[in-house]
Amino acid sequence: RRDVALPEAQRRADAVAARLQAEDPLEDGWDVKLEPVGAHRMAPDEQRTLWTLVGTVGALLLIACVNGVNLALVRAGARRRELGIRLAIGGSRARLLRLLVIEGMGLGVAGGLAGLALALSSMTVVRGILPWIVAYSSPFELEIGARVFVFAFGLACLVGIVLGLVPATE
């Protein structure tokens, strides 16, 4: 209860544990340790597993971004003639840059939406593989909330801008 301090609650729990021990003396000693809600701690193995998952996702994101930039460079090489013709018939560099950035943003946002859809659909699988995370309310929350959507959208826009600017440097 909120009106009971932790030391008082611990004393009450110790009394219950002593009573249970007295009722069944053949059992090994009963011990109760209370912690405030939200003070959950993960075992080192659980932390290592979670950080491995986070690192793997980060590496996958980096690989996807590098592949996107490589594809943008290949596409820029194939479009070199088209861009040269657009410049020759009076298109300004700023207009071409705007075109390339808009195309890149479209690809980046589409990729970001596909990634979010995949993440949403895989949440049940992750919850099944790592059920111990669900029990912890802090510091790790296993949900895709508004902050994740904002971060993913911002990252998708950034990747889109890079995908548009890389061909412009070609």
C-alpha positions as CSV (number, residue, x, y, z in Angstrom):
1,R,0.0,0.0,0.0
2,R,1.1,3.6,-0.6
3,D,0.7,4.6,3.0
4,V,3.1,1.9,4.3
5,A,6.9,2.7,4.2
6,L,9.2,0.0,2.7
7,P,10.9,-0.8,6.0
8,E,7.5,-1.4,7.7
9,A,6.3,-3.5,4.8
10,Q,9.6,-5.5,5.0
11,R,9.0,-6.1,8.7
12,R,5.5,-7.4,8.0
13,A,6.7,-9.7,5.2
14,D,9.5,-11.0,7.5
15,A,6.8,-11.8,10.1
16,V,4.7,-13.7,7.5
17,A,7.9,-15.6,6.4
18,A,8.7,-16.5,10.1
19,R,5.1,-17.7,10.6
20,L,5.2,-19.9,7.4
21,Q,8.6,-21.3,8.6
22,A,7.0,-22.2,12.0
23,E,4.0,-23.9,10.4
24,D,6.3,-26.1,8.2
25,P,9.6,-26.6,9.9
26,L,10.7,-29.2,7.3
27,E,10.9,-26.6,4.6
28,D,14.1,-24.6,4.2
29,G,14.1,-21.1,5.5
30,W,11.6,-18.7,4.1
31,D,12.9,-15.3,3.0
32,V,11.1,-12.4,1.5
33,K,12.7,-9.3,-0.1
34,L,10.5,-6.4,-1.0
35,E,11.4,-3.8,-3.7
36,P,9.5,-0.7,-4.8
37,V,7.5,-1.0,-7.9
38,G,9.6,0.0,-10.9
39,A,12.9,-1.0,-9.3
40,H,13.1,-4.2,-11.3
41,R,16.6,-5.4,-12.1
42,M,17.5,-7.8,-14.8
43,A,19.9,-10.7,-14.4
44,P,23.2,-10.2,-16.2
45,D,22.3,-12.9,-18.7
46,E,19.0,-11.2,-19.5
47,Q,20.8,-7.8,-19.9
48,R,23.4,-9.4,-22.2
49,T,20.6,-11.0,-24.3
50,L,18.8,-7.7,-24.6
51,W,21.9,-5.7,-25.5
52,T,22.8,-8.3,-28.1
53,L,19.3,-7.9,-29.6
54,V,19.7,-4.1,-29.6
55,G,23.2,-4.3,-31.2
56,T,21.9,-6.7,-33.9
57,V,19.1,-4.4,-34.8
58,G,21.5,-1.5,-35.0
59,A,23.9,-3.4,-37.2
60,L,21.0,-4.4,-39.5
61,L,19.9,-0.8,-39.7
62,L,23.4,0.3,-40.7
63,I,23.7,-2.5,-43.3
64,A,20.3,-1.4,-44.8
65,C,21.4,2.2,-44.9
66,V,24.7,1.4,-46.6
67,N,22.8,-0.8,-49.2
68,G,20.4,2.1,-49.8
69,V,23.3,4.5,-50.5
70,N,24.9,2.0,-52.8
71,L,21.7,1.5,-54.8
72,A,21.3,5.3,-55.0
73,L,24.9,5.5,-56.4
74,V,24.2,2.8,-59.0
75,R,20.9,4.5,-60.0
76,A,22.7,7.9,-60.3
77,G,25.2,6.4,-62.6
78,A,22.4,5.0,-64.8
79,R,20.6,8.4,-64.7
80,R,23.7,10.5,-65.5
81,R,22.7,11.0,-69.1
82,E,19.1,11.9,-68.2
83,L,20.3,14.5,-65.7
84,G,22.8,15.9,-68.2
85,I,20.0,16.3,-70.7
86,R,17.8,18.1,-68.1
87,L,20.6,20.5,-67.4
88,A,21.2,21.1,-71.1
89,I,17.6,22.0,-71.9
90,G,17.5,24.6,-69.1
91,G,16.8,22.8,-65.9
92,S,18.6,24.4,-62.9
93,R,20.8,22.5,-60.5
94,A,18.5,23.5,-57.7
95,R,15.5,22.0,-59.5
96,L,17.4,18.8,-60.2
97,L,18.6,18.6,-56.6
98,R,15.0,19.1,-55.4
99,L,13.8,16.3,-57.8
100,L,16.5,13.9,-56.5
101,V,15.8,14.7,-52.8
102,I,12.0,14.2,-53.3
103,E,12.7,10.9,-55.0
104,G,15.0,9.9,-52.2
105,M,12.5,11.0,-49.5
106,G,9.9,8.8,-51.2
107,L,12.1,5.8,-51.1
108,G,13.3,6.5,-47.5
109,V,9.8,7.0,-46.1
110,A,8.5,3.9,-47.9
111,G,11.3,1.9,-46.5
112,G,10.7,3.3,-43.0
113,L,7.0,2.5,-43.2
114,A,7.8,-1.0,-44.3
115,G,10.3,-1.4,-41.4
116,L,7.7,-0.2,-38.9
117,A,5.1,-2.6,-40.3
118,L,7.6,-5.4,-40.0
119,A,8.4,-4.3,-36.4
120,L,4.7,-4.2,-35.4
121,S,4.1,-7.7,-36.9
122,S,7.1,-9.2,-35.2
123,M,6.3,-7.9,-31.7
124,T,4.4,-11.2,-30.8
125,V,7.4,-13.2,-31.9
126,V,9.8,-11.1,-29.8
127,R,7.5,-11.3,-26.8
128,G,7.5,-15.1,-27.2
129,I,11.2,-15.4,-27.5
130,L,12.0,-12.9,-24.6
131,P,9.0,-13.3,-22.2
132,W,11.1,-12.0,-19.2
133,I,11.2,-8.5,-20.8
134,V,7.4,-8.2,-20.5
135,A,7.6,-8.5,-16.7
136,Y,9.9,-5.4,-16.5
137,S,8.2,-2.1,-16.6
138,S,11.5,-0.2,-16.3
139,P,14.0,0.5,-17.9
140,F,12.9,-1.5,-20.9
141,E,9.4,-1.3,-22.3
142,L,8.6,-3.7,-25.1
143,E,6.2,-1.6,-27.1
144,I,6.3,0.5,-30.2
145,G,5.0,3.9,-29.0
146,A,5.0,7.5,-30.2
147,R,8.7,8.0,-29.6
148,V,9.6,5.0,-31.7
149,F,7.4,6.2,-34.5
150,V,8.8,9.7,-34.4
151,F,12.4,8.4,-34.3
152,A,11.7,6.0,-37.2
153,F,10.1,8.7,-39.3
154,G,13.0,11.1,-38.6
155,L,15.5,8.5,-39.5
156,A,13.6,7.6,-42.7
157,C,13.5,11.3,-43.7
158,L,17.3,11.6,-43.0
159,V,18.0,8.5,-45.1
160,G,15.8,9.8,-47.8
161,I,17.7,13.1,-47.9
162,V,21.0,11.2,-48.1
163,L,19.6,9.0,-50.8
164,G,18.7,12.2,-52.8
165,L,22.0,14.0,-52.1
166,V,24.3,11.1,-53.0
167,P,23.4,11.1,-56.6
168,A,23.7,14.8,-56.8
169,T,27.4,14.6,-55.9
170,E,27.9,12.1,-58.7
